Amino acid sequence: MVGKLVPSKMPPIELIQKRIANISVGPSTVRRQPEGTAAIARKYLWQPIVIKHFSKVKNEKDFKNRLNTHTSKLKDKLPSKSWGIARKVLNLFLFQAVQDINLNKKYALDKLINYLELPLDNTNGKNLKEFAKKIDGGNLEWKNISSLTPEINEQFQEYAKRCANWTYKCARCYLDVYWWRSENTSPNH
């Protein structure tokens, strides 16, 4: 006889955040980075203050300011001091945190969806470069994540917004879902 289902106790929210940080910063996330990069990034993301800081976002400008603050703080901790790696890690973590039902509920993160950036990597960078050229002759310069600067990131994020709206009618952060390990990663389909 099957027993009556009893609601299970949820683990502490800090453990869920730690799990999301571990999932977000896998080996492929920090490929070609100095040893220890993943561990340092995860440890930074484990801090409750990080997720709490984003739960207080009021608008897109406020989100960008908070994201810039955390990008700078994380960059300073990384062995490579790479702004691009710090931004990629934060973007992946925030996307996963928003998607997690427990973190989203606890910190009201669903309001961030339209502000989240597309995590940039070679696939996303190349796809956006192709999209920019196709729609208006835009000339985005993609080298690699390690050489990403705030100015270049801003250009790519603007095209990500346009591409997401034009191609899929979604927030730009979801382009990663469409393009990640997809057989047809081009924004032209």
trRosetta pair geometry for C-beta under 8 A, 3 or more apart (Angstrom, degrees):
i j d omega theta_ij theta_ji phi_ij phi_ji
3 6 8.0 -26 130 -16 113 97
10 13 7.8 30 131 -66 119 67
10 16 7.9 -16 172 -47 103 132
10 102 6.4 160 -162 -123 136 131
11 15 4.6 -73 144 71 123 135
11 16 6.2 146 82 -48 106 87
12 15 4.9 94 67 1 83 101
12 16 7.5 -152 101 -3 47 84
13 16 5.4 -52 -153 35 42 114
13 17 6.3 45 149 -20 70 102
13 102 6.5 -165 -119 150 82 111
13 103 7.0 126 -162 -95 98 65
13 106 5.3 99 -126 -102 144 170
14 17 5.6 -50 -148 36 34 113
14 18 6.3 38 151 -22 64 104
14 46 7.6 54 -175 -177 87 80
14 48 6.0 -53 -104 -73 97 106
15 18 5.4 -48 -145 35 34 115
15 19 6.4 39 152 -22 64 102
16 19 5.6 -51 -151 33 32 114
16 20 6.5 32 151 -17 64 104
16 100 6.6 151 166 166 114 145
16 102 5.0 -77 -167 91 168 138
16 103 6.0 -162 122 -53 120 92
17 20 5.7 -54 -149 37 33 110
17 21 6.4 35 151 -21 65 104
17 45 7.5 -158 162 146 91 81
17 46 6.6 122 117 -141 101 47
17 48 6.9 127 54 -99 169 62
17 51 5.7 -108 -124 -22 131 149
17 97 7.2 25 -124 -114 77 109
17 103 6.3 115 -83 -100 77 121
18 21 5.6 -52 -150 35 32 114
18 22 6.4 32 152 -19 64 105
18 42 7.9 59 -158 176 69 97
18 46 4.9 32 -104 -124 82 97
19 22 5.7 -55 -149 36 31 111
19 23 6.3 29 154 -16 66 107
20 23 5.7 -54 -144 39 32 111
20 24 6.0 33 156 -23 65 111
20 45 7.8 -121 98 149 84 125
20 93 6.6 99 135 -153 98 73
20 96 4.8 167 -163 121 100 117
20 97 5.4 102 152 -80 156 69
20 100 5.7 -80 -86 -37 132 150
20 103 6.5 -15 -26 -31 158 153
21 24 5.8 -58 -144 37 27 112
21 25 6.3 -8 169 10 65 111
21 41 7.9 -176 -176 127 98 76
21 42 4.8 118 142 -148 109 70
21 45 3.6 161 -123 103 119 122
21 46 5.4 -107 31 -65 166 65
21 93 5.9 17 -109 -125 63 117
22 25 6.8 -74 -140 51 22 85
22 42 5.7 47 -87 -136 58 129
23 26 7.0 -14 -173 -50 35 101
23 96 6.1 172 91 -158 116 159
24 29 6.9 75 147 -89 55 161
24 45 6.9 -134 64 177 134 172
24 89 6.9 98 135 -163 109 64
24 92 4.4 146 -165 122 97 102
24 93 4.2 106 148 -84 171 63
24 95 7.9 142 -119 56 114 86
24 96 5.0 -138 -76 16 105 145
25 29 5.1 -123 -141 77 45 152
25 30 6.5 30 -168 -25 87 114
25 38 5.1 153 147 -149 107 79
25 41 4.7 172 -126 101 153 123
25 42 5.0 -142 60 -66 140 84
25 45 7.0 171 -18 13 129 146
25 89 5.6 24 -94 -138 105 103
25 92 7.2 138 -67 87 58 133
25 93 7.2 0 -39 -67 92 102
26 29 5.2 112 52 -5 60 104
26 38 7.5 -9 -179 -132 9 131
27 30 7.0 -85 -155 53 30 81
27 31 6.7 63 151 -74 67 77
27 38 7.0 -38 -90 -71 46 151
28 31 5.5 -6 -149 -39 41 114
29 38 7.1 109 71 -107 108 97
29 41 7.9 -138 118 94 128 160
29 88 6.8 169 -169 130 86 114
29 89 6.4 91 163 -97 125 75
29 92 6.2 -96 -125 22 127 171
30 33 4.2 -68 176 30 89 136
30 37 4.5 178 -172 104 142 124
30 38 4.9 -152 29 -66 148 82
30 41 6.8 -172 -70 6 135 146
30 85 6.5 62 -121 -156 80 119
30 89 7.4 24 -71 -78 97 112
32 146 7.6 -90 109 -40 113 129
33 37 4.0 -17 125 -3 129 168
33 38 7.8 134 75 -39 129 72
33 78 7.7 -61 -171 -172 129 117
33 79 7.4 127 166 60 91 106
33 80 5.7 -95 -149 -21 89 138
33 82 7.3 -110 -120 20 109 142
33 85 6.0 97 -99 -122 137 152
33 146 7.7 172 -93 -86 82 109
34 37 5.6 120 67 -45 66 105
34 78 8.0 133 47 169 109 81
34 79 3.8 -91 75 96 141 140
34 80 5.5 171 3 -51 108 87
35 79 7.6 32 62 7 48 166
36 39 5.4 -62 -157 45 56 112
36 40 5.7 55 148 -23 84 107
36 79 5.9 93 74 -32 109 131
37 40 6.0 -61 -148 38 28 109
37 41 6.2 24 158 -17 66 110
37 78 5.8 35 -132 -148 87 96
37 79 6.0 -95 -76 27 82 104
37 80 6.8 8 -99 -1 125 106
37 85 6.9 -55 -169 166 132 147
38 41 5.9 -60 -146 39 28 109
38 42 6.1 28 158 -19 66 108
39 42 5.9 -54 -144 37 28 110
39 43 6.3 29 157 -20 63 108
40 43 5.8 -56 -149 35 28 112
40 44 6.5 31 153 -20 62 105
40 77 5.4 -179 173 138 118 105
40 78 6.0 155 101 -101 140 54
40 79 7.2 157 4 -21 156 82
41 44 5.7 -55 -153 33 32 113
41 45 6.4 23 154 -12 66 110
41 74 6.6 52 -122 -165 74 119
41 78 7.0 28 -66 -91 89 101
41 85 7.8 -106 -81 148 135 100
41 86 7.7 -163 -112 -115 104 57
41 89 4.6 -103 -160 -153 135 156
42 45 5.8 -63 -148 42 32 107
42 46 6.3 43 152 -34 67 102
43 46 5.6 -45 -150 20 32 118
43 47 7.9 48 151 -34 55 88
44 47 6.4 -42 -177 2 38 113
44 50 7.0 97 149 -69 71 144
44 73 7.4 157 -154 119 127 100
44 74 5.1 114 153 -111 166 93
44 77 6.0 156 -72 65 129 159
45 50 5.9 -108 -138 80 44 168
45 89 7.3 -128 -52 155 128 106
45 90 7.8 -174 -92 -103 106 58
45 93 5.0 -130 -133 -128 139 154
47 50 4.9 100 77 -14 92 100
48 51 6.4 -63 -160 42 46 99
48 52 5.8 41 150 -19 77 116
49 52 5.5 -63 -140 45 31 113
49 53 6.0 43 159 -33 68 104
50 53 6.0 -55 -156 25 24 113
50 54 7.2 10 153 -7 58 105
50 70 6.4 90 -138 -126 93 134
51 54 6.0 -60 -156 40 37 106
51 55 6.5 46 147 -32 68 103
51 97 6.1 -160 -119 -153 111 149
51 103 6.5 -92 -157 -159 144 113
51 107 5.7 -113 154 -71 101 167
51 109 7.9 -52 -166 -79 94 127
52 55 5.4 -48 -149 24 37 118
52 56 7.2 30 157 -18 62 102
52 107 6.8 -130 -100 -121 45 121
53 56 6.5 -66 -167 29 31 107
53 66 5.7 166 146 -156 104 120
53 69 7.8 -118 168 85 146 131
53 70 7.1 153 90 -61 147 120
54 57 5.8 -6 -169 -31 55 112
54 63 7.5 50 -142 -131 84 79
54 66 6.0 151 -93 135 65 145
54 94 6.5 -165 -136 -122 168 111
54 97 7.8 89 78 100 147 148
54 107 7.2 53 86 155 85 136
54 109 6.9 35 119 -118 111 96
54 112 6.5 16 170 -85 112 144
55 107 3.6 -107 -94 -170 123 96
55 108 5.9 95 -156 52 90 82
55 109 6.6 -65 -100 -74 74 74
57 62 5.2 152 -153 107 68 111
57 63 4.7 39 -146 -80 134 81
57 66 6.3 -104 -90 15 95 149
57 111 6.6 -177 80 104 108 115
57 112 6.2 87 48 -89 153 90
57 115 7.0 -143 166 48 152 165
58 62 4.5 81 44 4 84 164
59 62 5.1 97 50 11 65 105
59 63 7.1 -118 105 -7 35 91
60 63 5.4 -51 -148 34 34 115
60 64 6.4 35 155 -20 66 102
60 114 7.4 -72 -84 112 107 94
60 115 4.9 -173 -117 -109 73 104
61 64 5.8 -52 -150 34 32 111
61 65 6.5 33 151 -19 63 105
62 65 5.7 -53 -150 35 32 113
62 66 6.4 28 154 -15 65 106
63 66 5.9 -60 -150 39 30 108
63 67 6.0 28 154 -18 67 110
63 112 6.5 142 -121 -132 133 85
63 115 4.0 29 92 168 172 150
64 67 5.6 -55 -142 40 30 111
64 68 6.1 33 156 -21 65 106
64 115 7.5 -127 -46 -170 71 110
65 68 5.8 -54 -147 36 28 112
65 69 6.4 32 153 -22 62 105
66 69 5.6 -50 -149 32 32 115
66 70 6.5 22 157 -9 65 106
67 70 6.1 -59 -146 43 30 103
67 71 6.1 36 153 -25 65 108
67 87 7.7 60 165 -133 103 84
67 90 6.4 141 -151 133 83 141
67 94 7.8 -40 -106 -40 105 160
67 117 7.3 119 -170 -8 161 120
68 71 5.5 -51 -141 34 30 114
68 72 6.3 30 159 -18 63 106
68 150 7.3 41 -122 -121 105 129
69 72 6.0 -61 -155 36 26 109
69 73 6.4 21 152 -15 64 109
70 73 5.5 -52 -142 39 36 112
70 74 6.0 32 160 -15 69 108
70 86 8.0 -175 128 165 68 107
70 90 5.6 130 113 -118 118 142
71 74 6.1 -60 -145 42 25 105
71 75 6.0 33 155 -26 63 110
71 83 6.4 48 160 -159 111 78
71 86 4.8 118 -159 120 66 115
71 87 4.9 17 -126 -81 124 76
71 90 5.9 -97 -81 7 75 152
72 75 5.6 -51 -143 32 27 116
72 76 6.6 28 158 -21 61 105
72 83 7.8 -5 -92 -120 54 93
72 86 7.7 131 -51 129 14 157
73 76 6.1 -58 -156 31 28 111
73 77 7.0 20 150 -14 61 108
74 77 5.7 -63 -156 37 38 110
74 78 6.5 42 151 -31 71 104
74 86 4.0 150 96 -145 108 108
74 89 6.6 -148 160 74 153 129
74 90 6.5 -174 13 -53 158 110
75 78 5.9 -53 -149 23 32 113
75 81 5.8 55 167 -165 84 53
75 82 6.6 -132 -136 79 89 31
75 83 5.1 1 -108 -95 143 53
75 85 7.7 128 -109 66 74 83
75 86 4.0 -80 -66 -25 74 156
76 81 6.9 25 -110 -125 33 84
78 81 6.0 176 80 -69 90 26
78 82 6.1 -72 107 34 146 75
78 85 6.1 147 -156 89 166 126
78 86 6.1 -133 -15 -67 139 96
80 85 6.2 73 68 16 132 148
80 146 6.6 -83 166 -135 144 106
82 85 4.0 65 90 11 121 107
82 86 6.5 172 95 -11 65 83
82 145 7.3 65 161 128 137 81
82 146 4.9 -75 -126 -138 138 66
82 148 7.8 67 176 46 96 86
83 86 5.8 -60 -152 39 31 112
83 87 6.2 29 154 -19 68 109
83 148 6.4 -128 91 94 90 80
83 149 6.4 58 71 -122 142 41
83 150 6.6 -75 162 -44 148 76
84 87 5.8 -56 -145 37 28 109
84 88 6.2 30 156 -21 64 107
84 120 7.0 -77 -158 81 97 117
84 144 7.7 120 118 120 163 61
84 145 4.3 170 142 171 125 63
84 146 5.7 -151 57 -100 131 11
84 147 6.7 21 -19 54 149 25
84 148 2.9 110 -98 45 116 109
84 149 7.6 -38 -57 -44 95 29
84 153 7.4 -175 -107 -69 76 115
85 88 5.7 -53 -145 36 31 112
85 89 6.3 32 157 -19 65 107
85 145 6.0 92 -73 137 63 113
85 146 6.5 15 -39 -97 102 62
86 89 5.9 -58 -150 36 28 111
86 90 6.4 24 156 -15 64 109
87 90 5.9 -57 -147 40 31 109
87 91 6.1 30 156 -19 66 109
87 117 7.5 -30 173 79 104 151
87 120 7.3 15 105 32 115 104
87 148 6.8 -106 46 109 133 134
87 153 6.2 -58 154 -117 170 153
88 91 5.8 -58 -147 38 27 110
88 92 6.3 24 157 -16 64 107
88 119 5.1 81 -148 -163 69 95
88 120 6.1 -99 -90 58 96 66
88 121 6.6 88 -133 -66 134 83
88 145 5.7 -1 -40 -156 146 133
88 148 7.9 111 -40 41 102 155
89 92 6.0 -57 -148 37 27 108
89 93 6.2 25 156 -17 63 111
90 93 5.7 -58 -145 40 30 112
90 94 6.1 26 160 -17 67 108
91 94 6.0 -54 -141 38 27 107
91 95 6.3 30 158 -21 62 107
91 116 6.8 118 -150 -173 81 88
91 117 5.0 -74 -116 74 125 97
91 118 7.3 27 179 117 145 16
91 119 4.0 169 103 -85 125 81
91 120 7.8 76 40 5 161 64
91 173 7.5 -162 -174 -123 98 99
92 95 5.9 -55 -149 34 28 112
92 96 6.5 22 157 -12 64 109
92 119 4.9 44 -59 -88 79 154
93 96 6.0 -63 -150 41 29 106
93 97 6.1 29 154 -22 67 109
94 97 5.5 -53 -142 37 32 114
94 98 6.3 35 158 -21 65 103
94 109 7.9 -167 -167 -164 76 126
94 112 6.7 -110 173 145 113 149
94 116 5.9 -174 114 -120 119 107
95 98 6.0 -56 -152 34 28 110
95 99 6.5 20 153 -14 63 111
95 116 5.8 112 -84 -172 79 147
95 119 7.0 -86 -9 -29 140 114
95 173 5.3 -180 -106 -177 111 125
95 176 7.2 -14 -145 54 170 145
96 99 5.6 -60 -147 41 33 110
96 100 6.3 39 153 -30 67 103
97 100 5.8 -50 -147 26 31 113
97 103 4.7 -96 -164 125 76 151
97 104 7.3 145 148 -62 62 69
97 107 7.8 -16 163 57 115 138
97 109 5.9 -134 126 -147 94 169
98 103 7.7 -78 -66 99 18 111
98 104 5.8 70 -161 -92 40 105
98 109 4.6 -141 -108 133 67 118
98 110 6.5 121 -162 -93 93 41
98 112 5.5 -124 -93 70 128 115
98 113 6.2 149 178 -76 148 73
98 116 6.8 -90 -9 -60 156 144
99 104 7.3 -155 69 -47 5 128
100 103 4.3 52 85 24 117 107
100 104 6.0 169 81 -15 57 90
101 104 5.8 -59 -139 41 24 112
101 105 6.1 23 162 -19 62 111
102 105 6.0 -55 -144 36 25 108
102 106 6.2 21 159 -15 62 111
103 106 5.8 -58 -142 40 29 110
103 107 6.0 -18 173 22 67 113
103 109 6.3 11 127 -2 87 144
104 107 7.0 -82 -137 57 17 79
104 108 7.4 45 175 -121 56 12
104 109 4.5 -100 -121 48 63 103
104 110 5.6 63 -166 -47 114 83
105 108 7.8 15 -165 -69 20 47
108 111 6.2 21 147 0 90 112
109 112 5.3 -35 -177 14 71 120
110 113 6.1 -8 -173 -24 55 111
112 115 5.3 -80 -161 51 59 107
112 116 5.6 72 144 -50 93 93
113 116 6.1 -44 -149 6 27 114
113 171 5.1 -164 156 -25 86 169
113 173 6.9 -126 -160 37 59 134
114 171 5.2 -127 -104 -112 48 121
116 171 6.6 66 53 148 97 130
116 172 7.2 -161 93 72 72 84
116 173 3.7 12 104 -61 119 140
117 120 7.9 -41 145 -25 115 88
117 153 7.6 6 -162 176 152 107
117 157 5.2 -55 -135 -116 103 120
117 160 7.2 80 -164 76 68 156
117 172 6.7 -30 -151 101 36 123
117 173 6.6 81 84 -84 18 85
118 124 5.7 -177 148 -169 117 141
118 128 7.7 150 88 -63 151 133
118 156 7.5 -113 66 138 113 100
118 157 6.7 176 29 -115 89 67
118 160 4.1 -144 4 -152 135 151
118 164 7.6 -169 -64 -51 122 125
118 172 4.8 -90 -42 152 100 98
118 173 5.9 -164 -84 -103 53 37
118 175 5.0 -11 -117 52 129 120
118 176 5.9 165 -153 -41 80 95
119 124 6.8 141 91 7 58 163
119 173 7.9 56 -13 -141 75 75
119 176 5.7 42 40 -85 94 146
120 124 5.3 -135 -130 88 48 123
120 125 5.4 68 -168 -64 97 92
120 145 6.2 159 108 -108 91 88
120 148 6.1 132 90 -106 141 153
120 153 6.7 -133 -6 -121 148 84
120 156 5.9 50 -96 122 133 155
121 124 5.4 81 44 22 68 101
121 125 6.6 -132 91 -8 26 98
121 145 5.8 -18 -116 -62 54 125
122 125 5.7 -59 -138 40 24 112
122 126 6.1 20 165 -15 63 110
122 142 7.6 124 -135 156 52 126
122 144 6.8 -15 -80 -122 91 69
122 145 7.5 -81 -43 -30 67 94
123 126 6.2 -63 -148 39 23 105
123 127 6.3 19 157 -16 62 111
123 179 5.8 161 142 148 117 116
123 180 7.2 123 92 -105 154 47
123 185 5.8 -81 -167 -176 110 154
124 127 5.7 -55 -143 39 31 111
124 128 6.2 28 159 -17 66 108
124 156 8.0 83 133 175 98 127
124 160 7.6 16 179 -102 111 118
124 175 6.7 103 -130 116 106 116
124 176 6.5 -27 -81 -93 131 78
124 179 6.1 126 -88 93 73 151
125 128 6.0 -60 -148 38 26 106
125 129 6.3 30 153 -22 63 107
125 140 7.8 -154 -171 133 74 125
125 142 3.7 137 161 -141 115 139
125 144 8.0 -161 34 -113 169 25
125 145 7.8 -145 -37 -67 139 70
125 156 6.7 -44 -118 -128 70 143
126 129 5.5 -51 -147 33 32 115
126 130 6.4 34 154 -18 64 105
126 142 6.0 -139 -70 81 52 157
127 130 5.7 -55 -151 36 32 112
127 131 6.3 33 151 -20 66 106
127 163 7.8 113 135 -173 99 162
127 175 7.6 178 104 169 141 122
127 179 5.8 -85 -30 -127 168 148
127 185 5.9 -105 -80 144 126 95
127 186 6.5 -175 -126 -126 94 36
127 187 5.3 113 177 -25 101 100
128 131 5.4 -50 -143 37 36 114
128 132 6.2 40 156 -23 67 103
128 140 6.1 -36 119 71 94 168
128 142 7.5 123 66 -61 97 134
128 156 5.3 76 120 -151 160 87
128 159 4.9 112 -169 104 104 126
128 160 5.9 -41 -106 -70 129 75
128 163 6.4 -119 -115 -18 75 154
128 187 7.6 72 -86 -22 40 144
129 132 5.9 -52 -148 33 27 111
129 133 6.6 26 154 -17 61 107
129 140 4.5 -131 -106 74 71 108
129 141 7.8 86 -112 -84 119 10
129 142 5.1 -101 -51 -2 132 121
130 133 5.9 -58 -151 36 29 110
130 134 6.3 27 154 -20 64 111
130 186 6.6 -73 109 -141 155 87
130 187 6.6 159 89 32 105 101
130 188 7.4 -81 138 -32 121 107
131 134 5.7 -61 -149 37 30 112
131 135 6.2 9 166 -7 68 111
131 159 6.1 140 92 170 115 113
131 162 7.7 159 144 93 125 101
131 163 4.6 2 -180 -97 163 124
131 167 7.8 -76 -123 -39 129 134
131 187 4.4 0 -80 64 114 149
131 188 7.9 -163 -94 -55 72 73
132 135 6.6 -65 -140 41 24 96
132 136 7.0 -54 -172 52 59 83
132 137 7.9 -38 145 97 72 18
132 138 3.1 -83 174 80 102 122
132 139 7.1 -147 124 -34 124 14
132 140 4.8 108 32 -11 160 111
132 159 4.9 -43 -75 -126 102 146
133 137 6.3 16 -150 -134 49 29
133 138 6.2 -104 -65 62 38 65
133 139 7.1 64 -89 -90 84 50
133 140 7.9 -106 -40 22 81 86
134 187 7.8 -167 38 84 145 106
134 188 6.8 -168 -108 -87 169 106
135 138 7.1 7 65 4 87 109
135 162 7.1 -165 88 138 169 132
135 166 7.4 71 -102 99 144 177
138 159 6.5 -176 109 -94 165 129
140 152 8.0 106 -162 -161 86 86
140 155 6.0 168 -117 131 96 119
140 156 6.2 97 -152 -87 138 77
140 159 6.5 -73 -59 -4 142 159
141 152 6.9 -80 71 -129 89 119
142 156 7.6 85 -86 -92 99 128
143 147 4.5 -14 79 61 131 140
144 147 5.5 80 59 17 76 98
144 148 7.7 -107 104 -33 43 84
145 148 5.5 -29 -157 -11 42 121
148 152 5.7 -134 -150 82 63 122
148 153 5.6 72 174 -63 108 95
149 152 4.8 89 51 12 80 101
149 153 6.7 -140 91 -7 39 90
150 153 5.5 -57 -145 38 29 116
150 154 6.4 35 156 -26 64 103
151 154 5.8 -50 -152 28 30 113
151 155 7.0 29 151 -16 61 102
152 155 5.7 -53 -155 34 37 112
152 156 6.4 31 151 -14 68 107
153 156 5.8 -60 -149 41 32 108
153 157 6.0 31 155 -21 68 109
154 157 5.8 -55 -143 36 28 111
154 158 6.6 32 156 -22 62 103
155 158 6.0 -55 -154 31 29 110
155 159 6.8 20 153 -8 63 106
156 159 5.9 -60 -152 42 35 107
156 160 6.1 42 148 -27 68 105
157 160 5.2 -46 -143 32 36 118
157 161 6.5 43 154 -24 63 98
157 172 6.8 95 -160 137 69 165
158 161 5.8 -48 -155 29 32 113
158 162 6.7 28 149 -13 62 105
159 162 5.5 -54 -148 40 38 112
159 163 5.9 39 154 -21 70 108
160 163 5.7 -54 -141 39 29 111
160 164 6.1 30 159 -21 65 108
160 172 4.0 79 134 -157 101 126
160 175 5.9 -123 -157 9 95 153
161 164 6.1 -55 -145 35 24 109
161 165 6.4 16 158 -11 61 111
161 172 4.8 -59 -82 -57 51 129
162 165 6.1 -63 -148 41 27 106
162 166 5.8 15 161 -11 66 117
163 166 6.0 -62 -136 45 25 104
163 167 5.4 -2 175 3 66 121
163 172 7.4 80 62 -121 87 89
163 175 6.4 48 103 -101 115 140
163 187 5.2 -50 -160 -148 120 151
164 167 6.7 -60 -121 49 16 93
164 168 5.7 -50 -160 52 55 103
164 169 7.9 -121 150 23 65 4
164 170 5.2 -92 -180 76 100 71
164 171 6.1 -24 153 132 151 16
164 172 4.2 -144 -13 -92 148 52
164 174 6.4 110 -142 58 121 89
164 175 5.3 -100 -84 -53 97 103
165 168 7.9 -41 -69 59 6 62
165 169 6.4 40 -154 -111 44 39
165 170 7.6 -145 -82 45 40 35
167 187 5.3 -99 -77 -169 161 90
168 174 6.8 -135 110 103 145 117
168 175 7.2 173 22 -91 142 68
168 178 6.1 -127 -77 -59 153 154
170 174 4.3 -61 139 61 136 142
170 175 7.6 170 84 -53 114 61
171 174 5.5 98 67 -2 73 103
172 175 5.8 -23 -170 -7 55 114
173 176 6.6 -37 175 15 52 110
174 177 4.9 -38 -165 26 66 118
174 178 6.6 63 141 -16 77 97
175 178 5.6 -57 -153 40 40 110
175 179 5.7 14 158 -2 74 117
175 187 7.8 -15 -145 -96 116 109
176 179 6.1 -67 -131 51 26 96
176 180 5.3 36 171 -41 68 111
177 180 6.5 -33 -119 17 18 111
178 182 6.5 -11 154 -46 50 155
179 182 5.5 -101 -150 17 27 124
179 185 4.6 70 -152 -151 83 90
179 187 7.8 -28 -81 -67 120 77
182 185 4.7 139 69 -80 100 70
184 189 5.1 53 142 -33 132 158
186 189 5.8 103 80 -17 91 94
